[in-house]
Amino acid sequence: MGQFGTHFRLKFPQCLITKGAFCSLMNGKSTLALVGVLFAAAMVVGMATTSAFSTPHVIASSTIVDNQFGMLGHITLTQTDADGNMKSYIQTDNVIVNIGENCVAETLFNVTADTGPDGCDGASTPLYTKSGNGINNLGFSFIAVGNSSASATPPVAVETDTTLINENSTGTTMDRKTGSPTVTTESTGVGSSAVVTLSAVFTSDGGISDVDESGIFDEPTFGAPGPGNMLARQTFTNIQLSDGDQLTVEWEITIGS
């Protein structure tokens, strides 16, 4: 036991040592005390042996890879009059909605069936790669505007939105416009991201037009086969367009960190 750096000296009653028997110690508290001493000694020796020969070798490793694939939207609205003079300017972040995220995932990985709510609702037309799932072949390329409320404070956009509340879908100057997306890629590897920019101009040519919401869609028109899938939406303080006013709507979608 010396090799463990622990020495034990047990003092037994004299009758046990000299007579080879427990004598009168077999009764009462003396017997229990002796058993307790022997048990404690055995436990200490056992722990010392475990410490010397059975020390566990535990390795815990955790590696965090900072490689994000999120999407962040930003929208800028600029109102000008017929002579090009600026009348109002608004910029704010927007909401990437659930159905938009699901559409990106389903198209990216060629999913053929939805397994949950807010699935990508592709239509059975030549515009879609798959019947029932996937983004329109033209992508999320179309910008829509609308008037969600008559008040100056429209309802807040939320992730569960699937359409605009009241899209301007009549006429040819305030209906959906092609955003002609461009991509600025990033390949530095440090905080890398790609930025997609869409921009369209809406012109009021028939009296007053109120605009307080906008969204990005994968369908060029509001009508048949349906409004299509919405990627992002935002509401803002009402912009009142007079006859001849123009509203430039620019969206930026940042993909990555």
C-alpha angles and dihedrals in degrees: 000000000000091000090067093055091241126111126189126198113188116196110208124192113267095243091060093051100043103036101034090231138087092247109186092345091088092084132069129339099346093068092049092049092052093049090049092053092050092048093050091050091051092051094052092049090048093052092047090051092049091049092051101042110016106044105149118234107220124181122186118186130177123179119190116203111203099208110130127191102186128135125229124185131206129181132198123191123192122185120199133175126236090278094052097255114146114247102171140000129196131174128175143144117267139212122260099212127221096249090052092053091047091050091053091050095045094048095043093053098032095243113187100191137037119233101185146022123302093032121174104272105209116180129226096255133109088258091074129069094214132026107247100002140056139043122296112272087247091058128217091324104132131089122204131186131198148165108250097175141011090226127086090245110059123197114282116257113245135190093253093061114119102176141012114274095234112004121196096240104155130086126015104268103056100031124097117313132200109253096202095218121222125191128216106198127207123206105163092108091224112098087338121185142154122232122209115199125196124179135178137169123226120195126200108219103161116054123290123356121189119204126183104145139047138180144180118238140179094222122078095214137039094226132068132020082027143274091293127218121321120218100185141358139189138178126208143170110306116273113204113207118201122207107294096016118132129213118202112201117194124183126193120194114191115201116196134016 
